[in-house]
Amino acid sequence: LMKLVVDYPTRDEERQIVRRMSGTEPADISKVLHPDDVERIRTLVSKIHVDERVEDYVIDLVRASRDPKAFGVDAETLVHYGASPRASRALAQAARAHAFLRGRGFVTPEDVKAVGYDVLRHRIIPSFEAEAEEIGADEIVRRIFDSIEVP
């Protein structure tokens, strides 16, 4: 396990952050892609194939966040609110994008796992019991991934 320590910015760095975020200082931006390229990539990503078994995996992961007991996840009392159906859509789309970045025309369960924490962690609201036990959304997502069978 690697620990990352992030320090606070200096006073001058914080002033730059305030100015940059308020729009009073112009940002140093260089063009990376033309808008047409972005649209072309979006179209390609939307065509990445998601097998029905992988689609079921995505749906089960998200549904398990709403009803852990029904899916055999040891988190029944830990979830106040689970992820909505929008999370299923977002997880499938993010997995497509991950597959695209890996040069594949299809999504694997590993693509789903690679983006799953980022997609789900802010969509799951831990219960008071979870907070009392110092269990956060990442741990709940881990339990879900550990419990749902990989196709």
C-alpha positions as CSV (number, residue, x, y, z in Angstrom):
1,L,0.0,0.0,0.0
2,M,1.5,3.3,-1.1
3,K,0.8,6.5,0.9
4,L,0.5,9.8,-0.9
5,V,1.0,13.0,1.1
6,V,-0.3,16.1,-0.4
7,D,0.7,19.4,1.2
8,Y,-1.2,22.6,1.2
9,P,-0.1,25.3,-1.3
10,T,2.0,28.3,-0.3
11,R,0.3,31.6,0.1
12,D,1.4,32.7,-3.4
13,E,0.3,29.4,-4.9
14,E,-3.1,29.8,-3.2
15,R,-3.4,33.4,-4.6
16,Q,-2.7,32.0,-8.1
17,I,-5.4,29.4,-7.6
18,V,-8.0,32.0,-6.4
19,R,-7.2,34.3,-9.4
20,R,-7.1,31.5,-12.0
21,M,-10.4,30.0,-10.8
22,S,-12.2,33.4,-10.6
23,G,-11.3,34.2,-14.2
24,T,-9.2,37.3,-13.4
25,E,-6.0,35.8,-14.7
26,P,-6.0,34.2,-18.2
27,A,-5.3,30.5,-18.2
28,D,-2.3,29.2,-20.2
29,I,-4.2,26.9,-22.5
30,S,-2.9,25.1,-25.6
31,K,-5.1,23.4,-28.1
32,V,-4.8,19.6,-28.0
33,L,-7.7,18.5,-30.2
34,H,-10.0,20.2,-32.6
35,P,-13.7,20.0,-31.6
36,D,-14.4,17.8,-34.6
37,D,-11.8,15.3,-33.3
38,V,-13.5,15.2,-29.9
39,E,-16.9,14.5,-31.6
40,R,-15.3,11.7,-33.7
41,I,-13.8,10.1,-30.6
42,R,-17.2,10.3,-28.8
43,T,-18.8,8.6,-31.8
44,L,-16.1,5.8,-31.8
45,V,-16.5,5.3,-28.0
46,S,-20.2,4.9,-28.3
47,K,-19.7,2.1,-30.8
48,I,-17.4,0.0,-28.5
49,H,-19.2,-3.3,-28.0
50,V,-20.6,-4.2,-24.5
51,D,-21.5,-7.9,-24.4
52,E,-24.8,-8.6,-22.6
53,R,-22.9,-10.5,-19.9
54,V,-20.7,-7.5,-19.2
55,E,-23.8,-5.3,-19.3
56,D,-25.5,-7.5,-16.7
57,Y,-22.3,-7.2,-14.6
58,V,-22.6,-3.4,-14.7
59,I,-26.3,-3.5,-13.8
60,D,-25.7,-6.0,-11.0
61,L,-22.9,-3.9,-9.5
62,V,-25.1,-0.8,-9.4
63,R,-28.2,-2.6,-8.2
64,A,-26.1,-4.2,-5.4
65,S,-25.4,-0.7,-4.2
66,R,-29.1,-0.2,-3.7
67,D,-29.9,-3.7,-2.3
68,P,-26.7,-5.2,-0.9
69,K,-28.5,-8.1,0.9
70,A,-30.2,-9.3,-2.3
71,F,-26.7,-9.6,-4.0
72,G,-24.9,-11.2,-1.0
73,V,-22.9,-8.1,-0.3
74,D,-21.8,-7.6,3.3
75,A,-23.0,-4.0,3.4
76,E,-26.7,-4.2,4.3
77,T,-26.6,-1.6,7.0
78,L,-23.9,0.5,5.4
79,V,-25.7,2.1,2.5
80,H,-28.1,5.0,3.1
81,Y,-28.6,5.6,-0.7
82,G,-27.3,3.5,-3.5
83,A,-26.4,4.5,-7.0
84,S,-29.2,5.4,-9.4
85,P,-29.7,3.9,-12.9
86,R,-27.7,6.8,-14.2
87,A,-24.7,5.1,-12.6
88,S,-25.3,2.0,-14.7
89,R,-25.2,4.2,-17.8
90,A,-22.1,6.1,-16.6
91,L,-20.3,2.9,-15.7
92,A,-20.9,1.3,-19.1
93,Q,-19.9,4.5,-20.9
94,A,-16.7,4.9,-18.8
95,A,-15.8,1.3,-19.4
96,R,-16.3,1.8,-23.2
97,A,-13.9,4.8,-23.0
98,H,-11.4,2.7,-21.0
99,A,-11.6,0.0,-23.7
100,F,-11.1,2.6,-26.4
101,L,-8.0,4.0,-24.6
102,R,-6.6,0.4,-24.5
103,G,-7.2,0.0,-28.3
104,R,-10.0,-2.5,-28.0
105,G,-13.4,-2.5,-29.7
106,F,-15.1,-4.3,-26.8
107,V,-15.5,-3.9,-23.1
108,T,-14.1,-6.4,-20.6
109,P,-15.0,-6.8,-16.9
110,E,-11.5,-5.5,-16.2
111,D,-12.5,-2.2,-18.0
112,V,-15.5,-2.0,-15.6
113,K,-13.3,-2.6,-12.6
114,A,-10.8,-0.1,-13.8
115,V,-13.3,2.8,-13.8
116,G,-15.8,1.4,-11.2
117,Y,-14.5,3.1,-8.1
118,D,-14.4,6.5,-9.8
119,V,-17.9,6.1,-11.2
120,L,-19.5,4.7,-8.1
121,R,-17.8,6.2,-5.0
122,H,-19.6,9.5,-5.2
123,R,-22.9,7.9,-6.0
124,I,-23.2,5.8,-2.9
125,I,-24.1,7.6,0.3
126,P,-22.9,5.6,3.4
127,S,-25.3,5.2,6.3
128,F,-24.7,6.6,9.8
129,E,-23.7,3.1,10.8
130,A,-21.0,3.1,8.2
131,E,-19.7,6.4,9.3
132,A,-19.7,5.2,12.9
133,E,-17.6,2.3,11.8
134,E,-15.4,4.6,9.7
135,I,-16.4,2.7,6.5
136,G,-16.6,5.0,3.5
137,A,-17.9,4.6,0.0
138,D,-14.7,3.1,-1.3
139,E,-15.0,0.2,1.1
140,I,-18.6,-0.3,0.1
141,V,-17.7,-0.3,-3.6
142,R,-14.8,-2.8,-2.8
143,R,-17.3,-5.1,-1.1
144,I,-19.7,-4.9,-4.0
145,F,-16.9,-5.7,-6.5
146,D,-15.8,-8.6,-4.3
147,S,-19.3,-10.0,-4.1
148,I,-20.6,-9.7,-7.7
149,E,-19.6,-12.6,-10.0
150,V,-17.4,-11.6,-12.9
151,P,-18.6,-12.9,-16.2
